[in-house]
Amino acid sequence: MSKRVLLVEDEAPIREMVKFVLEQSGFEALEAEDYDVALEQVKEPYPDLILLDWMLPGGSGVQLAKKLKQHEHTRDIPIIMLTARGEEDDKVRGLDAGADDYVTKPFSPKELVARMKAVIRRVTPTSGDEPIEFNGLILDPVSHRVTANDDPLDMGPTEFKLLHFFMTHAERVYSRELLLDNVWGTNVYVEDRTVDVHIRRLRKAISRHGHDAMIQTVRGAGYRFSTKV
């Protein structure tokens, strides 16, 4: 079954071009030209991915991303921001709002499709492993659940995959580049700063019982998952 992609873009020529690229690449394309129509389109069967323009009539893409991430049925839908804004602070704002990746206009169709496929791959739940436990923090790859001292924790799919990698590679230091390769994949166009944003989200997600202290920053080297102080 082809993946359903919601394209939220107010400029008709760009929307038509991207829709053509999506359909040529085997995706089912849904369209929305403004904030309100986009909200109406996010319903069952939910899209597998959202391509979201930054500036929209009726509201911003950042506002829409934040709104979708607040609701149980839409918070796990991956979002790629499409925008002419290329400044680093704008990219971080988009990622902080819940976006999984960021594509700056103008972009090549090949790059866009490659990023879409990479995001879809990395948010696909990991399966086939036994639950992993450290100091009361338990990750179950089969059910895609994380608990801390029996309390269920809420986190996005990228944070889940990042935590799974950390918990299966404890006590080892990984640079941002190595984390990108192992968690995001070697064929993904993602900046190093993206790792910091998702580390921050992950720490917040597991902070309720103090497990965030296990994700340690190693100055000049990267990050390490450890039960040792």
Buried (B, 14 or more C-beta within 10 A) or exposed (E): EEBBBBBBBBEEEBBEEBBEBBEEBEBBBBBBBBBBBBBEBBEEEBBBBBBBBBBBEBBBBBEBBBBBBEEEEBBBBBBBBBBEBEEEEBBBBBBBBBBBBBBBBEEEBEEBBBBBBBBBEBBEEBEEEEBBEBEEBBBBBEEBEBBBEEEEBEBBBBBBBBBBBBBEBBEEBBBBEBBBBBBBBEEBBBBEEBBBBBBBBBBEBBBEBEBBEBBBEEEEEBBBBBEEE
